[in-house]
Amino acid sequence: MSVERVAEIGDGLHWFKSSYSGSDGGDCVEVAAGVDAVYVRDSKVVGAGPVLRIGRGEWASFVALAME
């Protein structure tokens, strides 16, 4: 699996959190789907923290394993 840490990313992405995250500001991540990758970031440090870029194939494999 290859994961790339992205220093800066254009903000044309639509970020979302899982409905399981709740609304009390707990520990959770946000995900955005790009054309050729999926981006993941910590929801508590939006704009200040790192963003991970994960290839769409690798993301699909991760989700498939998580759903087992």
mmCIF file of the N, C-alpha and C atoms, coordinates in Angstrom:
data_MODEL
# 
_entry.id   MODEL 
# 
loop_
_atom_site.group_PDB 
_atom_site.id 
_atom_site.type_symbol 
_atom_site.label_atom_id 
_atom_site.label_alt_id 
_atom_site.label_comp_id 
_atom_site.label_asym_id 
_atom_site.label_entity_id 
_atom_site.label_seq_id 
_atom_site.pdbx_PDB_ins_code 
_atom_site.Cartn_x 
_atom_site.Cartn_y 
_atom_site.Cartn_z 
_atom_site.occupancy 
_atom_site.B_iso_or_equiv 
_atom_site.pdbx_formal_charge 
_atom_site.auth_seq_id 
_atom_site.auth_comp_id 
_atom_site.auth_asym_id 
_atom_site.auth_atom_id 
_atom_site.pdbx_PDB_model_num 
ATOM 1   N N  . MET A 1 1  ? 0.852   -1.175 0.000  1.00 0.00 ? 1  MET A N  1 
ATOM 2   C CA . MET A 1 1  ? 0.000   0.000  0.000  1.00 0.00 ? 1  MET A CA 1 
ATOM 3   C C  . MET A 1 1  ? 0.885   1.221  0.000  1.00 0.00 ? 1  MET A C  1 
ATOM 4   N N  . SER A 1 2  ? 0.519   2.218  -0.760 1.00 0.00 ? 2  SER A N  1 
ATOM 5   C CA . SER A 1 2  ? 1.306   3.435  -0.791 1.00 0.00 ? 2  SER A CA 1 
ATOM 6   C C  . SER A 1 2  ? 0.458   4.603  -0.308 1.00 0.00 ? 2  SER A C  1 
ATOM 7   N N  . VAL A 1 3  ? 0.989   5.322  0.652  1.00 0.00 ? 3  VAL A N  1 
ATOM 8   C CA . VAL A 1 3  ? 0.317   6.489  1.210  1.00 0.00 ? 3  VAL A CA 1 
ATOM 9   C C  . VAL A 1 3  ? 1.277   7.650  1.113  1.00 0.00 ? 3  VAL A C  1 
ATOM 10  N N  . GLU A 1 4  ? 0.824   8.762  0.604  1.00 0.00 ? 4  GLU A N  1 
ATOM 11  C CA . GLU A 1 4  ? 1.669   9.940  0.431  1.00 0.00 ? 4  GLU A CA 1 
ATOM 12  C C  . GLU A 1 4  ? 1.151   11.063 1.310  1.00 0.00 ? 4  GLU A C  1 
ATOM 13  N N  . ARG A 1 5  ? 2.033   11.683 2.060  1.00 0.00 ? 5  ARG A N  1 
ATOM 14  C CA . ARG A 1 5  ? 1.654   12.841 2.863  1.00 0.00 ? 5  ARG A CA 1 
ATOM 15  C C  . ARG A 1 5  ? 1.728   14.070 1.960  1.00 0.00 ? 5  ARG A C  1 
ATOM 16  N N  . VAL A 1 6  ? 0.640   14.800 1.872  1.00 0.00 ? 6  VAL A N  1 
ATOM 17  C CA . VAL A 1 6  ? 0.549   15.954 0.982  1.00 0.00 ? 6  VAL A CA 1 
ATOM 18  C C  . VAL A 1 6  ? 0.747   17.225 1.796  1.00 0.00 ? 6  VAL A C  1 
ATOM 19  N N  . ALA A 1 7  ? 1.694   18.069 1.374  1.00 0.00 ? 7  ALA A N  1 
ATOM 20  C CA . ALA A 1 7  ? 1.963   19.298 2.110  1.00 0.00 ? 7  ALA A CA 1 
ATOM 21  C C  . ALA A 1 7  ? 0.824   20.299 1.938  1.00 0.00 ? 7  ALA A C  1 
ATOM 22  N N  . GLU A 1 8  ? 0.402   20.535 0.727  1.00 0.00 ? 8  GLU A N  1 
ATOM 23  C CA . GLU A 1 8  ? -0.699  21.457 0.466  1.00 0.00 ? 8  GLU A CA 1 
ATOM 24  C C  . GLU A 1 8  ? -1.603  20.837 -0.579 1.00 0.00 ? 8  GLU A C  1 
ATOM 25  N N  . ILE A 1 9  ? -2.855  21.139 -0.459 1.00 0.00 ? 9  ILE A N  1 
ATOM 26  C CA . ILE A 1 9  ? -3.830  20.588 -1.400 1.00 0.00 ? 9  ILE A CA 1 
ATOM 27  C C  . ILE A 1 9  ? -4.863  21.657 -1.724 1.00 0.00 ? 9  ILE A C  1 
ATOM 28  N N  . GLY A 1 10 ? -5.247  21.726 -2.991 1.00 0.00 ? 10 GLY A N  1 
ATOM 29  C CA . GLY A 1 10 ? -6.293  22.667 -3.368 1.00 0.00 ? 10 GLY A CA 1 
ATOM 30  C C  . GLY A 1 10 ? -7.580  22.339 -2.637 1.00 0.00 ? 10 GLY A C  1 
ATOM 31  N N  . ASP A 1 11 ? -8.318  23.339 -2.279 1.00 0.00 ? 11 ASP A N  1 
ATOM 32  C CA . ASP A 1 11 ? -9.507  23.107 -1.475 1.00 0.00 ? 11 ASP A CA 1 
ATOM 33  C C  . ASP A 1 11 ? -10.748 22.921 -2.328 1.00 0.00 ? 11 ASP A C  1 
ATOM 34  N N  . GLY A 1 12 ? -10.626 22.324 -3.482 1.00 0.00 ? 12 GLY A N  1 
ATOM 35  C CA . GLY A 1 12 ? -11.786 22.051 -4.307 1.00 0.00 ? 12 GLY A CA 1 
ATOM 36  C C  . GLY A 1 12 ? -12.439 20.724 -3.955 1.00 0.00 ? 12 GLY A C  1 
ATOM 37  N N  . LEU A 1 13 ? -12.006 20.109 -2.870 1.00 0.00 ? 13 LEU A N  1 
ATOM 38  C CA . LEU A 1 13 ? -12.526 18.813 -2.462 1.00 0.00 ? 13 LEU A CA 1 
ATOM 39  C C  . LEU A 1 13 ? -13.694 18.969 -1.512 1.00 0.00 ? 13 LEU A C  1 
ATOM 40  N N  . HIS A 1 14 ? -14.580 17.987 -1.534 1.00 0.00 ? 14 HIS A N  1 
ATOM 41  C CA . HIS A 1 14 ? -15.713 17.957 -0.599 1.00 0.00 ? 14 HIS A CA 1 
ATOM 42  C C  . HIS A 1 14 ? -15.358 16.987 0.522  1.00 0.00 ? 14 HIS A C  1 
ATOM 43  N N  . TRP A 1 15 ? -15.065 17.512 1.710  1.00 0.00 ? 15 TRP A N  1 
ATOM 44  C CA . TRP A 1 15 ? -14.664 16.716 2.858  1.00 0.00 ? 15 TRP A CA 1 
ATOM 45  C C  . TRP A 1 15 ? -15.898 16.275 3.637  1.00 0.00 ? 15 TRP A C  1 
ATOM 46  N N  . PHE A 1 16 ? -15.857 15.046 4.166  1.00 0.00 ? 16 PHE A N  1 
ATOM 47  C CA . PHE A 1 16 ? -16.968 14.580 4.995  1.00 0.00 ? 16 PHE A CA 1 
ATOM 48  C C  . PHE A 1 16 ? -16.465 13.663 6.097  1.00 0.00 ? 16 PHE A C  1 
ATOM 49  N N  . LYS A 1 17 ? -17.254 13.569 7.165  1.00 0.00 ? 17 LYS A N  1 
ATOM 50  C CA . LYS A 1 17 ? -16.975 12.684 8.289  1.00 0.00 ? 17 LYS A CA 1 
ATOM 51  C C  . LYS A 1 17 ? -18.026 11.584 8.310  1.00 0.00 ? 17 LYS A C  1 
ATOM 52  N N  . SER A 1 18 ? -17.686 10.497 8.930  1.00 0.00 ? 18 SER A N  1 
ATOM 53  C CA . SER A 1 18 ? -18.626 9.395  9.091  1.00 0.00 ? 18 SER A CA 1 
ATOM 54  C C  . SER A 1 18 ? -19.782 9.826  9.987  1.00 0.00 ? 18 SER A C  1 
ATOM 55  N N  . SER A 1 19 ? -20.942 9.276  9.724  1.00 0.00 ? 19 SER A N  1 
ATOM 56  C CA . SER A 1 19 ? -22.089 9.560  10.589 1.00 0.00 ? 19 SER A CA 1 
ATOM 57  C C  . SER A 1 19 ? -21.875 8.974  11.979 1.00 0.00 ? 19 SER A C  1 
ATOM 58  N N  . TYR A 1 20 ? -20.922 8.073  12.134 1.00 0.00 ? 20 TYR A N  1 
ATOM 59  C CA . TYR A 1 20 ? -20.596 7.502  13.436 1.00 0.00 ? 20 TYR A CA 1 
ATOM 60  C C  . TYR A 1 20 ? -19.734 8.442  14.274 1.00 0.00 ? 20 TYR A C  1 
ATOM 61  N N  . SER A 1 21 ? -19.236 9.521  13.685 1.00 0.00 ? 21 SER A N  1 
ATOM 62  C CA . SER A 1 21 ? -18.333 10.429 14.388 1.00 0.00 ? 21 SER A CA 1 
ATOM 63  C C  . SER A 1 21 ? -19.016 11.229 15.478 1.00 0.00 ? 21 SER A C  1 
ATOM 64  N N  . GLY A 1 22 ? -20.290 11.477 15.351 1.00 0.00 ? 22 GLY A N  1 
ATOM 65  C CA . GLY A 1 22 ? -20.998 12.277 16.347 1.00 0.00 ? 22 GLY A CA 1 
ATOM 66  C C  . GLY A 1 22 ? -20.743 13.755 16.142 1.00 0.00 ? 22 GLY A C  1 
ATOM 67  N N  . SER A 1 23 ? -21.336 14.570 16.983 1.00 0.00 ? 23 SER A N  1 
ATOM 68  C CA . SER A 1 23 ? -21.196 16.022 16.817 1.00 0.00 ? 23 SER A CA 1 
ATOM 69  C C  . SER A 1 23 ? -20.513 16.679 17.999 1.00 0.00 ? 23 SER A C  1 
ATOM 70  N N  . ASP A 1 24 ? -19.918 15.892 18.890 1.00 0.00 ? 24 ASP A N  1 
ATOM 71  C CA . ASP A 1 24 ? -19.303 16.471 20.083 1.00 0.00 ? 24 ASP A CA 1 
ATOM 72  C C  . ASP A 1 24 ? -17.828 16.797 19.909 1.00 0.00 ? 24 ASP A C  1 
ATOM 73  N N  . GLY A 1 25 ? -17.313 16.755 18.690 1.00 0.00 ? 25 GLY A N  1 
ATOM 74  C CA . GLY A 1 25 ? -15.923 17.127 18.444 1.00 0.00 ? 25 GLY A CA 1 
ATOM 75  C C  . GLY A 1 25 ? -14.920 16.076 18.871 1.00 0.00 ? 25 GLY A C  1 
ATOM 76  N N  . GLY A 1 26 ? -15.311 14.817 18.892 1.00 0.00 ? 26 GLY A N  1 
ATOM 77  C CA . GLY A 1 26 ? -14.415 13.740 19.282 1.00 0.00 ? 26 GLY A CA 1 
ATOM 78  C C  . GLY A 1 26 ? -13.346 13.466 18.241 1.00 0.00 ? 26 GLY A C  1 
ATOM 79  N N  . ASP A 1 27 ? -12.589 12.432 18.481 1.00 0.00 ? 27 ASP A N  1 
ATOM 80  C CA . ASP A 1 27 ? -11.516 12.053 17.568 1.00 0.00 ? 27 ASP A CA 1 
ATOM 81  C C  . ASP A 1 27 ? -12.088 11.412 16.321 1.00 0.00 ? 27 ASP A C  1 
ATOM 82  N N  . CYS A 1 28 ? -11.874 12.042 15.185 1.00 0.00 ? 28 CYS A N  1 
ATOM 83  C CA . CYS A 1 28 ? -12.345 11.467 13.936 1.00 0.00 ? 28 CYS A CA 1 
ATOM 84  C C  . CYS A 1 28 ? -11.534 12.021 12.775 1.00 0.00 ? 28 CYS A C  1 
ATOM 85  N N  . VAL A 1 29 ? -11.707 11.417 11.635 1.00 0.00 ? 29 VAL A N  1 
ATOM 86  C CA . VAL A 1 29 ? -11.022 11.856 10.428 1.00 0.00 ? 29 VAL A CA 1 
ATOM 87  C C  . VAL A 1 29 ? -12.052 12.299 9.405  1.00 0.00 ? 29 VAL A C  1 
ATOM 88  N N  . GLU A 1 30 ? -11.591 13.079 8.448  1.00 0.00 ? 30 GLU A N  1 
ATOM 89  C CA . GLU A 1 30 ? -12.422 13.488 7.316  1.00 0.00 ? 30 GLU A CA 1 
ATOM 90  C C  . GLU A 1 30 ? -11.816 12.901 6.061  1.00 0.00 ? 30 GLU A C  1 
ATOM 91  N N  . VAL A 1 31 ? -12.661 12.605 5.092  1.00 0.00 ? 31 VAL A N  1 
ATOM 92  C CA . VAL A 1 31 ? -12.242 11.976 3.849  1.00 0.00 ? 31 VAL A CA 1 
ATOM 93  C C  . VAL A 1 31 ? -12.801 12.771 2.676  1.00 0.00 ? 31 VAL A C  1 
ATOM 94  N N  . ALA A 1 32 ? -12.017 12.878 1.612  1.00 0.00 ? 32 ALA A N  1 
ATOM 95  C CA . ALA A 1 32 ? -12.479 13.520 0.382  1.00 0.00 ? 32 ALA A CA 1 
ATOM 96  C C  . ALA A 1 32 ? -12.005 12.685 -0.803 1.00 0.00 ? 32 ALA A C  1 
ATOM 97  N N  . ALA A 1 33 ? -12.868 12.482 -1.782 1.00 0.00 ? 33 ALA A N  1 
ATOM 98  C CA . ALA A 1 33 ? -12.515 11.709 -2.970 1.00 0.00 ? 33 ALA A CA 1 
ATOM 99  C C  . ALA A 1 33 ? -12.090 12.645 -4.087 1.00 0.00 ? 33 ALA A C  1 
ATOM 100 N N  . GLY A 1 34 ? -10.887 12.427 -4.595 1.00 0.00 ? 34 GLY A N  1 
ATOM 101 C CA . GLY A 1 34 ? -10.389 13.177 -5.739 1.00 0.00 ? 34 GLY A CA 1 
ATOM 102 C C  . GLY A 1 34 ? -10.505 12.319 -6.992 1.00 0.00 ? 34 GLY A C  1 
ATOM 103 N N  . VAL A 1 35 ? -10.018 12.820 -8.091 1.00 0.00 ? 35 VAL A N  1 
ATOM 104 C CA . VAL A 1 35 ? -10.109 12.100 -9.363 1.00 0.00 ? 35 VAL A CA 1 
ATOM 105 C C  . VAL A 1 35 ? -9.332  10.788 -9.320 1.00 0.00 ? 35 VAL A C  1 
ATOM 106 N N  . ASP A 1 36 ? -8.092  10.829 -8.821 1.00 0.00 ? 36 ASP A N  1 
ATOM 107 C CA . ASP A 1 36 ? -7.263  9.627  -8.819 1.00 0.00 ? 36 ASP A CA 1 
ATOM 108 C C  . ASP A 1 36 ? -6.814  9.190  -7.427 1.00 0.00 ? 36 ASP A C  1 
ATOM 109 N N  . ALA A 1 37 ? -7.345  9.829  -6.387 1.00 0.00 ? 37 ALA A N  1 
ATOM 110 C CA . ALA A 1 37 ? -6.923  9.499  -5.032 1.00 0.00 ? 37 ALA A CA 1 
ATOM 111 C C  . ALA A 1 37 ? -8.013  9.857  -4.024 1.00 0.00 ? 37 ALA A C  1 
ATOM 112 N N  . VAL A 1 38 ? -7.847  9.324  -2.828 1.00 0.00 ? 38 VAL A N  1 
ATOM 113 C CA . VAL A 1 38 ? -8.705  9.662  -1.699 1.00 0.00 ? 38 VAL A CA 1 
ATOM 114 C C  . VAL A 1 38 ? -7.817  10.364 -0.686 1.00 0.00 ? 38 VAL A C  1 
ATOM 115 N N  . TYR A 1 39 ? -8.310  11.439 -0.094 1.00 0.00 ? 39 TYR A N  1 
ATOM 116 C CA . TYR A 1 39 ? -7.542  12.234 0.849  1.00 0.00 ? 39 TYR A CA 1 
ATOM 117 C C  . TYR A 1 39 ? -8.135  12.085 2.242  1.00 0.00 ? 39 TYR A C  1 
ATOM 118 N N  . VAL A 1 40 ? -7.267  11.985 3.241  1.00 0.00 ? 40 VAL A N  1 
ATOM 119 C CA . VAL A 1 40 ? -7.691  11.785 4.625  1.00 0.00 ? 40 VAL A CA 1 
ATOM 120 C C  . VAL A 1 40 ? -6.984  12.807 5.501  1.00 0.00 ? 40 VAL A C  1 
ATOM 121 N N  . ARG A 1 41 ? -7.737  13.426 6.431  1.00 0.00 ? 41 ARG A N  1 
ATOM 122 C CA . ARG A 1 41 ? -7.137  14.382 7.355  1.00 0.00 ? 41 ARG A CA 1 
ATOM 123 C C  . ARG A 1 41 ? -7.812  14.280 8.721  1.00 0.00 ? 41 ARG A C  1 
ATOM 124 N N  . ASP A 1 42 ? -7.148  14.772 9.738  1.00 0.00 ? 42 ASP A N  1 
ATOM 125 C CA . ASP A 1 42 ? -7.674  14.817 11.097 1.00 0.00 ? 42 ASP A CA 1 
ATOM 126 C C  . ASP A 1 42 ? -8.670  15.965 11.169 1.00 0.00 ? 42 ASP A C  1 
ATOM 127 N N  . SER A 1 43 ? -9.868  15.697 11.637 1.00 0.00 ? 43 SER A N  1 
ATOM 128 C CA . SER A 1 43 ? -10.905 16.725 11.655 1.00 0.00 ? 43 SER A CA 1 
ATOM 129 C C  . SER A 1 43 ? -10.647 17.822 12.688 1.00 0.00 ? 43 SER A C  1 
ATOM 130 N N  . LYS A 1 44 ? -9.770  17.554 13.652 1.00 0.00 ? 44 LYS A N  1 
ATOM 131 C CA . LYS A 1 44 ? -9.511  18.555 14.697 1.00 0.00 ? 44 LYS A CA 1 
ATOM 132 C C  . LYS A 1 44 ? -8.506  19.617 14.259 1.00 0.00 ? 44 LYS A C  1 
ATOM 133 N N  . VAL A 1 45 ? -7.718  19.350 13.240 1.00 0.00 ? 45 VAL A N  1 
ATOM 134 C CA . VAL A 1 45 ? -6.681  20.293 12.823 1.00 0.00 ? 45 VAL A CA 1 
ATOM 135 C C  . VAL A 1 45 ? -6.825  20.684 11.352 1.00 0.00 ? 45 VAL A C  1 
ATOM 136 N N  . VAL A 1 46 ? -8.045  20.881 10.914 1.00 0.00 ? 46 VAL A N  1 
ATOM 137 C CA . VAL A 1 46 ? -8.319  21.248 9.520  1.00 0.00 ? 46 VAL A CA 1 
ATOM 138 C C  . VAL A 1 46 ? -7.528  22.500 9.164  1.00 0.00 ? 46 VAL A C  1 
ATOM 139 N N  . GLY A 1 47 ? -6.803  22.428 8.067  1.00 0.00 ? 47 GLY A N  1 
ATOM 140 C CA . GLY A 1 47 ? -6.019  23.561 7.603  1.00 0.00 ? 47 GLY A CA 1 
ATOM 141 C C  . GLY A 1 47 ? -4.635  23.638 8.217  1.00 0.00 ? 47 GLY A C  1 
ATOM 142 N N  . ALA A 1 48 ? -4.414  23.011 9.370  1.00 0.00 ? 48 ALA A N  1 
ATOM 143 C CA . ALA A 1 48 ? -3.120  23.087 10.036 1.00 0.00 ? 48 ALA A CA 1 
ATOM 144 C C  . ALA A 1 48 ? -2.392  21.749 10.042 1.00 0.00 ? 48 ALA A C  1 
ATOM 145 N N  . GLY A 1 49 ? -3.113  20.672 9.820  1.00 0.00 ? 49 GLY A N  1 
ATOM 146 C CA . GLY A 1 49 ? -2.508  19.351 9.924  1.00 0.00 ? 49 GLY A CA 1 
ATOM 147 C C  . GLY A 1 49 ? -2.191  18.746 8.573  1.00 0.00 ? 49 GLY A C  1 
ATOM 148 N N  . PRO A 1 50 ? -1.565  17.577 8.604  1.00 0.00 ? 50 PRO A N  1 
ATOM 149 C CA . PRO A 1 50 ? -1.207  16.896 7.352  1.00 0.00 ? 50 PRO A CA 1 
ATOM 150 C C  . PRO A 1 50 ? -2.421  16.287 6.666  1.00 0.00 ? 50 PRO A C  1 
ATOM 151 N N  . VAL A 1 51 ? -2.267  16.049 5.386  1.00 0.00 ? 51 VAL A N  1 
ATOM 152 C CA . VAL A 1 51 ? -3.289  15.377 4.581  1.00 0.00 ? 51 VAL A CA 1 
ATOM 153 C C  . VAL A 1 51 ? -2.616  14.181 3.936  1.00 0.00 ? 51 VAL A C  1 
ATOM 154 N N  . LEU A 1 52 ? -3.238  13.014 4.036  1.00 0.00 ? 52 LEU A N  1 
ATOM 155 C CA . LEU A 1 52 ? -2.713  11.817 3.394  1.00 0.00 ? 52 LEU A CA 1 
ATOM 156 C C  . LEU A 1 52 ? -3.409  11.609 2.063  1.00 0.00 ? 52 LEU A C  1 
ATOM 157 N N  . ARG A 1 53 ? -2.629  11.259 1.036  1.00 0.00 ? 53 ARG A N  1 
ATOM 158 C CA . ARG A 1 53 ? -3.165  10.937 -0.290 1.00 0.00 ? 53 ARG A CA 1 
ATOM 159 C C  . ARG A 1 53 ? -3.024  9.442  -0.471 1.00 0.00 ? 53 ARG A C  1 
ATOM 160 N N  . ILE A 1 54 ? -4.150  8.748  -0.710 1.00 0.00 ? 54 ILE A N  1 
ATOM 161 C CA . ILE A 1 54 ? -4.163  7.298  -0.858 1.00 0.00 ? 54 ILE A CA 1 
ATOM 162 C C  . ILE A 1 54 ? -4.763  6.976  -2.221 1.00 0.00 ? 54 ILE A C  1 
ATOM 163 N N  . GLY A 1 55 ? -4.083  6.165  -2.993 1.00 0.00 ? 55 GLY A N  1 
ATOM 164 C CA . GLY A 1 55 ? -4.590  5.780  -4.308 1.00 0.00 ? 55 GLY A CA 1 
ATOM 165 C C  . GLY A 1 55 ? -5.973  5.143  -4.200 1.00 0.00 ? 55 GLY A C  1 
ATOM 166 N N  . ARG A 1 56 ? -6.789  5.331  -5.222 1.00 0.00 ? 56 ARG A N  1 
ATOM 167 C CA . ARG A 1 56 ? -8.169  4.825  -5.172 1.00 0.00 ? 56 ARG A CA 1 
ATOM 168 C C  . ARG A 1 56 ? -8.205  3.302  -5.040 1.00 0.00 ? 56 ARG A C  1 
ATOM 169 N N  . GLY A 1 57 ? -7.304  2.600  -5.679 1.00 0.00 ? 57 GLY A N  1 
ATOM 170 C CA . GLY A 1 57 ? -7.258  1.144  -5.573 1.00 0.00 ? 57 GLY A CA 1 
ATOM 171 C C  . GLY A 1 57 ? -6.909  0.695  -4.161 1.00 0.00 ? 57 GLY A C  1 
ATOM 172 N N  . GLU A 1 58 ? -5.931  1.357  -3.564 1.00 0.00 ? 58 GLU A N  1 
ATOM 173 C CA . GLU A 1 58 ? -5.542  1.045  -2.197 1.00 0.00 ? 58 GLU A CA 1 
ATOM 174 C C  . GLU A 1 58 ? -6.674  1.359  -1.225 1.00 0.00 ? 58 GLU A C  1 
ATOM 175 N N  . TRP A 1 59 ? -7.391  2.463  -1.464 1.00 0.00 ? 59 TRP A N  1 
ATOM 176 C CA . TRP A 1 59 ? -8.525  2.824  -0.608 1.00 0.00 ? 59 TRP A CA 1 
ATOM 177 C C  . TRP A 1 59 ? -9.632  1.768  -0.709 1.00 0.00 ? 59 TRP A C  1 
ATOM 178 N N  . ALA A 1 60 ? -9.904  1.318  -1.929 1.00 0.00 ? 60 ALA A N  1 
ATOM 179 C CA . ALA A 1 60 ? -10.930 0.294  -2.125 1.00 0.00 ? 60 ALA A CA 1 
ATOM 180 C C  . ALA A 1 60 ? -10.546 -0.987 -1.378 1.00 0.00 ? 60 ALA A C  1 
ATOM 181 N N  . SER A 1 61 ? -9.279  -1.355 -1.404 1.00 0.00 ? 61 SER A N  1 
ATOM 182 C CA . SER A 1 61 ? -8.818  -2.537 -0.672 1.00 0.00 ? 61 SER A CA 1 
ATOM 183 C C  . SER A 1 61 ? -8.983  -2.351 0.833  1.00 0.00 ? 61 SER A C  1 
ATOM 184 N N  . PHE A 1 62 ? -8.655  -1.174 1.327  1.00 0.00 ? 62 PHE A N  1 
ATOM 185 C CA . PHE A 1 62 ? -8.804  -0.873 2.748  1.00 0.00 ? 62 PHE A CA 1 
ATOM 186 C C  . PHE A 1 62 ? -10.270 -0.989 3.173  1.00 0.00 ? 62 PHE A C  1 
ATOM 187 N N  . VAL A 1 63 ? -11.151 -0.381 2.411  1.00 0.00 ? 63 VAL A N  1 
ATOM 188 C CA . VAL A 1 63 ? -12.581 -0.415 2.741  1.00 0.00 ? 63 VAL A CA 1 
ATOM 189 C C  . VAL A 1 63 ? -13.109 -1.850 2.696  1.00 0.00 ? 63 VAL A C  1 
ATOM 190 N N  . ALA A 1 64 ? -12.688 -2.619 1.709  1.00 0.00 ? 64 ALA A N  1 
ATOM 191 C CA . ALA A 1 64 ? -13.140 -4.015 1.607  1.00 0.00 ? 64 ALA A CA 1 
ATOM 192 C C  . ALA A 1 64 ? -12.722 -4.799 2.853  1.00 0.00 ? 64 ALA A C  1 
ATOM 193 N N  . LEU A 1 65 ? -11.486 -4.599 3.311  1.00 0.00 ? 65 LEU A N  1 
ATOM 194 C CA . LEU A 1 65 ? -11.021 -5.292 4.527  1.00 0.00 ? 65 LEU A CA 1 
ATOM 195 C C  . LEU A 1 65 ? -11.765 -4.809 5.760  1.00 0.00 ? 65 LEU A C  1 
ATOM 196 N N  . ALA A 1 66 ? -12.052 -3.527 5.823  1.00 0.00 ? 66 ALA A N  1 
ATOM 197 C CA . ALA A 1 66 ? -12.752 -2.970 6.983  1.00 0.00 ? 66 ALA A CA 1 
ATOM 198 C C  . ALA A 1 66 ? -14.187 -3.472 7.057  1.00 0.00 ? 66 ALA A C  1 
ATOM 199 N N  . MET A 1 67 ? -14.770 -3.828 5.929  1.00 0.00 ? 67 MET A N  1 
ATOM 200 C CA . MET A 1 67 ? -16.166 -4.268 5.896  1.00 0.00 ? 67 MET A CA 1 
ATOM 201 C C  . MET A 1 67 ? -16.310 -5.761 6.224  1.00 0.00 ? 67 MET A C  1 
ATOM 202 N N  . GLU A 1 68 ? -15.206 -6.481 6.290  1.00 0.00 ? 68 GLU A N  1 
ATOM 203 C CA . GLU A 1 68 ? -15.282 -7.932 6.578  1.00 0.00 ? 68 GLU A CA 1 
ATOM 204 C C  . GLU A 1 68 ? -15.724 -8.197 7.977  1.00 0.00 ? 68 GLU A C  1 
# 
